[in-house]
Amino acid sequence: MQYRSLARQTQPAVEPVTLAEAKSHLRVDTADDDTYITGLIRAAREWCEQYLDRTLVHTQWVMRFDRFPPDGTHDIELPRPPIVASGTATAVALTFTFENGTTSTYSTASYRVDRASTPGAVKTLYGQAWPPHLQDDNAISVTWWGGYGPSGSDVPQSIRHAMLMLVAFWYDNRSTVLVGSISKQLEFAVESLLSSQKWGSYR
């Protein structure tokens, strides 16, 4: 189903690539550009997440929409997979608004969470329907955790190397646009690395 908004509740505690790894890839020995390189790492992670439509390191998301699926048989798909399946960041919270305007947190015993599918999904219990609620802007919200793991090393190596390539390119080329074969080669190399991790649209 189509959501109205999707927002990060928390930023990842670490990046998939460390500053030391990036500096080694860049062959930079001084600390003069540490802040700049750190910013490039974050930009590369955000670029890869957007391109892949995935979450790399544990991040909490909140999705808001107007109503539950109409007949109780449709799943609520959770964007930016993978959903966290084990460990301490597995909580999924579902809130909704009653007709009188008050809100309630739906009991976790009243729905199922499918962590094996891509994307993860929240489902009704077998043979049951979603509760009555107010159908209005952002009347329902789901909060969950996505990402391959809490550590940067949990992220697939192909994604981490694509990030390093982006960091190196941006570090060496600080103008807004570089036209020509170099940028085309970078685009091909990065997308080739990421293609094995990309998947189709779920909306």
C-alpha beads as a LAMMPS data file, in Angstrom:
LAMMPS data file: protein, C-alpha beads

203 atoms
202 bonds

1 atom types
1 bond types

-500.0 500.0 xlo xhi
-500.0 500.0 ylo yhi
-500.0 500.0 zlo zhi

Masses

1 110.0

Atoms # bond

1 1 1 0.000 0.000 0.000
2 1 1 1.096 3.581 -0.573
3 1 1 2.452 5.429 2.433
4 1 1 2.069 9.151 3.042
5 1 1 5.486 9.690 4.601
6 1 1 8.634 7.783 5.483
7 1 1 11.199 9.267 7.860
8 1 1 14.272 8.180 9.775
9 1 1 13.769 8.162 13.513
10 1 1 17.459 7.533 14.177
11 1 1 20.614 7.829 12.143
12 1 1 22.929 4.783 12.046
13 1 1 25.400 4.730 14.930
14 1 1 28.256 3.909 12.539
15 1 1 28.891 4.113 8.814
16 1 1 29.470 1.039 6.622
17 1 1 32.958 2.376 5.860
18 1 1 35.244 3.750 8.573
19 1 1 37.349 6.873 8.234
20 1 1 40.488 4.714 8.417
21 1 1 39.251 2.488 5.585
22 1 1 38.411 5.481 3.428
23 1 1 41.778 7.138 4.060
24 1 1 43.577 3.896 3.228
25 1 1 41.626 3.664 -0.036
26 1 1 42.437 7.306 -0.791
27 1 1 46.076 6.884 0.317
28 1 1 45.706 9.884 2.608
29 1 1 48.118 9.939 5.570
30 1 1 47.293 13.260 7.232
31 1 1 44.330 14.305 9.355
32 1 1 43.775 17.585 7.512
33 1 1 40.769 16.323 5.527
34 1 1 39.256 13.999 8.125
35 1 1 36.079 16.037 8.513
36 1 1 35.641 16.348 4.772
37 1 1 36.206 12.628 4.178
38 1 1 33.765 11.762 6.969
39 1 1 31.129 13.828 5.180
40 1 1 31.864 12.040 1.911
41 1 1 31.399 8.673 3.617
42 1 1 27.957 9.681 4.847
43 1 1 27.028 11.078 1.433
44 1 1 28.144 7.816 -0.221
45 1 1 26.076 5.751 2.212
46 1 1 23.002 7.903 1.584
47 1 1 23.538 7.646 -2.183
48 1 1 23.806 3.849 -2.052
49 1 1 20.760 3.536 0.204
50 1 1 18.713 5.658 -2.187
51 1 1 19.941 3.753 -5.238
52 1 1 19.323 0.341 -3.651
53 1 1 16.149 1.342 -1.780
54 1 1 17.664 -0.421 1.210
55 1 1 18.919 0.338 4.719
56 1 1 22.563 -0.486 5.323
57 1 1 23.263 -0.112 9.068
58 1 1 20.610 -0.406 11.790
59 1 1 18.268 2.563 11.466
60 1 1 14.818 3.145 12.936
61 1 1 12.121 4.208 10.484
62 1 1 8.576 5.487 10.881
63 1 1 6.003 5.188 8.087
64 1 1 2.682 7.031 8.191
65 1 1 -0.414 6.349 6.123
66 1 1 -4.117 7.121 6.173
67 1 1 -5.859 3.779 6.655
68 1 1 -5.314 0.084 7.098
69 1 1 -5.679 -2.184 4.062
70 1 1 -9.439 -2.354 3.458
71 1 1 -10.270 -6.030 3.923
72 1 1 -7.706 -7.157 6.462
73 1 1 -6.007 -9.499 4.006
74 1 1 -3.328 -7.183 2.610
75 1 1 0.082 -6.848 4.174
76 1 1 1.591 -3.568 5.325
77 1 1 4.979 -3.689 3.606
78 1 1 7.862 -2.022 5.415
79 1 1 10.118 -0.037 3.048
80 1 1 13.904 0.182 3.068
81 1 1 14.703 -3.468 3.842
82 1 1 16.098 -5.611 5.254
83 1 1 13.965 -5.523 8.387
84 1 1 16.023 -6.440 11.444
85 1 1 15.325 -10.088 12.241
86 1 1 17.363 -10.696 15.406
87 1 1 19.155 -8.931 18.227
88 1 1 18.016 -5.933 20.237
89 1 1 16.588 -3.790 17.399
90 1 1 13.616 -5.929 16.419
91 1 1 10.737 -3.925 17.895
92 1 1 7.844 -3.117 15.552
93 1 1 5.260 -0.654 16.899
94 1 1 1.913 0.035 15.235
95 1 1 -0.290 2.957 16.300
96 1 1 -3.671 4.090 14.971
97 1 1 -6.273 6.772 15.600
98 1 1 -9.801 6.037 16.808
99 1 1 -12.833 7.802 15.342
100 1 1 -12.906 10.118 18.393
101 1 1 -9.378 11.325 17.650
102 1 1 -7.526 9.477 20.395
103 1 1 -4.582 7.263 19.488
104 1 1 -3.680 3.776 20.611
105 1 1 -0.712 1.452 20.274
106 1 1 -1.879 -1.828 18.772
107 1 1 -0.979 -4.821 20.917
108 1 1 1.898 -6.823 19.445
109 1 1 -0.171 -9.936 20.167
110 1 1 -2.766 -8.721 17.656
111 1 1 -0.627 -8.834 14.492
112 1 1 2.212 -10.771 12.872
113 1 1 5.561 -9.531 11.572
114 1 1 7.038 -11.311 8.566
115 1 1 10.799 -10.851 8.853
116 1 1 11.688 -13.452 6.224
117 1 1 10.249 -11.612 3.229
118 1 1 11.729 -8.708 1.292
119 1 1 10.468 -6.247 2.228
120 1 1 9.333 -7.213 5.719
121 1 1 5.636 -6.929 6.413
122 1 1 3.083 -6.504 9.178
123 1 1 0.060 -8.782 8.837
124 1 1 -3.196 -9.450 10.624
125 1 1 -3.594 -12.606 12.643
126 1 1 -5.049 -15.480 10.634
127 1 1 -8.754 -14.946 9.996
128 1 1 -8.829 -11.511 11.628
129 1 1 -9.102 -7.941 10.344
130 1 1 -7.511 -4.623 11.199
131 1 1 -9.300 -2.641 13.948
132 1 1 -11.811 0.135 13.194
133 1 1 -10.101 3.516 12.988
134 1 1 -10.262 7.077 11.754
135 1 1 -9.360 7.372 8.077
136 1 1 -7.448 10.614 7.896
137 1 1 -4.028 12.021 7.048
138 1 1 -1.316 10.115 8.923
139 1 1 -3.878 8.312 11.090
140 1 1 -1.686 5.195 11.297
141 1 1 2.029 4.785 11.833
142 1 1 4.463 1.882 11.942
143 1 1 7.909 2.116 13.531
144 1 1 10.557 -0.530 12.918
145 1 1 14.289 -1.131 12.491
146 1 1 16.011 -1.835 9.185
147 1 1 19.559 -2.648 8.177
148 1 1 21.999 -5.511 7.696
149 1 1 23.345 -5.152 11.219
150 1 1 24.657 -2.733 13.860
151 1 1 28.212 -2.789 12.458
152 1 1 29.555 -1.503 9.169
153 1 1 31.139 -4.901 8.558
154 1 1 27.635 -6.419 8.404
155 1 1 27.036 -4.605 5.097
156 1 1 27.859 -6.653 1.963
157 1 1 31.369 -6.010 0.695
158 1 1 30.155 -5.027 -2.782
159 1 1 28.204 -2.119 -1.278
160 1 1 31.097 -1.066 0.938
161 1 1 33.487 -1.048 -2.023
162 1 1 31.030 0.965 -4.113
163 1 1 31.000 3.517 -1.291
164 1 1 34.797 3.697 -1.325
165 1 1 34.759 4.309 -5.074
166 1 1 32.270 7.137 -4.659
167 1 1 34.298 8.682 -1.838
168 1 1 37.470 8.542 -3.939
169 1 1 35.754 10.076 -6.950
170 1 1 34.201 12.922 -4.972
171 1 1 37.459 13.534 -3.098
172 1 1 39.415 13.915 -6.336
173 1 1 36.700 15.755 -8.281
174 1 1 35.103 18.530 -6.250
175 1 1 33.309 20.359 -9.045
176 1 1 29.585 19.889 -9.572
177 1 1 29.727 17.970 -12.863
178 1 1 32.437 16.045 -14.644
179 1 1 31.497 15.234 -18.227
180 1 1 33.269 12.481 -20.127
181 1 1 34.485 8.916 -19.981
182 1 1 35.733 9.022 -16.378
183 1 1 32.293 9.697 -14.907
184 1 1 30.693 7.098 -17.200
185 1 1 33.246 4.491 -16.116
186 1 1 32.597 5.287 -12.458
187 1 1 28.848 5.033 -12.966
188 1 1 29.237 1.639 -14.655
189 1 1 31.607 0.327 -11.968
190 1 1 29.496 1.469 -9.012
191 1 1 26.211 0.284 -10.495
192 1 1 27.782 -3.067 -11.391
193 1 1 28.821 -3.554 -7.770
194 1 1 25.413 -2.559 -6.454
195 1 1 23.300 -4.429 -9.008
196 1 1 23.611 -7.740 -7.171
197 1 1 22.019 -6.152 -4.097
198 1 1 19.249 -4.221 -5.816
199 1 1 15.684 -5.471 -6.108
200 1 1 12.383 -4.370 -7.615
201 1 1 9.936 -1.782 -6.423
202 1 1 7.570 -2.844 -3.634
203 1 1 5.111 0.034 -3.800

Bonds

1 1 1 2
2 1 2 3
3 1 3 4
4 1 4 5
5 1 5 6
6 1 6 7
7 1 7 8
8 1 8 9
9 1 9 10
10 1 10 11
11 1 11 12
12 1 12 13
13 1 13 14
14 1 14 15
15 1 15 16
16 1 16 17
17 1 17 18
18 1 18 19
19 1 19 20
20 1 20 21
21 1 21 22
22 1 22 23
23 1 23 24
24 1 24 25
25 1 25 26
26 1 26 27
27 1 27 28
28 1 28 29
29 1 29 30
30 1 30 31
31 1 31 32
32 1 32 33
33 1 33 34
34 1 34 35
35 1 35 36
36 1 36 37
37 1 37 38
38 1 38 39
39 1 39 40
40 1 40 41
41 1 41 42
42 1 42 43
43 1 43 44
44 1 44 45
45 1 45 46
46 1 46 47
47 1 47 48
48 1 48 49
49 1 49 50
50 1 50 51
51 1 51 52
52 1 52 53
53 1 53 54
54 1 54 55
55 1 55 56
56 1 56 57
57 1 57 58
58 1 58 59
59 1 59 60
60 1 60 61
61 1 61 62
62 1 62 63
63 1 63 64
64 1 64 65
65 1 65 66
66 1 66 67
67 1 67 68
68 1 68 69
69 1 69 70
70 1 70 71
71 1 71 72
72 1 72 73
73 1 73 74
74 1 74 75
75 1 75 76
76 1 76 77
77 1 77 78
78 1 78 79
79 1 79 80
80 1 80 81
81 1 81 82
82 1 82 83
83 1 83 84
84 1 84 85
85 1 85 86
86 1 86 87
87 1 87 88
88 1 88 89
89 1 89 90
90 1 90 91
91 1 91 92
92 1 92 93
93 1 93 94
94 1 94 95
95 1 95 96
96 1 96 97
97 1 97 98
98 1 98 99
99 1 99 100
100 1 100 101
101 1 101 102
102 1 102 103
103 1 103 104
104 1 104 105
105 1 105 106
106 1 106 107
107 1 107 108
108 1 108 109
109 1 109 110
110 1 110 111
111 1 111 112
112 1 112 113
113 1 113 114
114 1 114 115
115 1 115 116
116 1 116 117
117 1 117 118
118 1 118 119
119 1 119 120
120 1 120 121
121 1 121 122
122 1 122 123
123 1 123 124
124 1 124 125
125 1 125 126
126 1 126 127
127 1 127 128
128 1 128 129
129 1 129 130
130 1 130 131
131 1 131 132
132 1 132 133
133 1 133 134
134 1 134 135
135 1 135 136
136 1 136 137
137 1 137 138
138 1 138 139
139 1 139 140
140 1 140 141
141 1 141 142
142 1 142 143
143 1 143 144
144 1 144 145
145 1 145 146
146 1 146 147
147 1 147 148
148 1 148 149
149 1 149 150
150 1 150 151
151 1 151 152
152 1 152 153
153 1 153 154
154 1 154 155
155 1 155 156
156 1 156 157
157 1 157 158
158 1 158 159
159 1 159 160
160 1 160 161
161 1 161 162
162 1 162 163
163 1 163 164
164 1 164 165
165 1 165 166
166 1 166 167
167 1 167 168
168 1 168 169
169 1 169 170
170 1 170 171
171 1 171 172
172 1 172 173
173 1 173 174
174 1 174 175
175 1 175 176
176 1 176 177
177 1 177 178
178 1 178 179
179 1 179 180
180 1 180 181
181 1 181 182
182 1 182 183
183 1 183 184
184 1 184 185
185 1 185 186
186 1 186 187
187 1 187 188
188 1 188 189
189 1 189 190
190 1 190 191
191 1 191 192
192 1 192 193
193 1 193 194
194 1 194 195
195 1 195 196
196 1 196 197
197 1 197 198
198 1 198 199
199 1 199 200
200 1 200 201
201 1 201 202
202 1 202 203
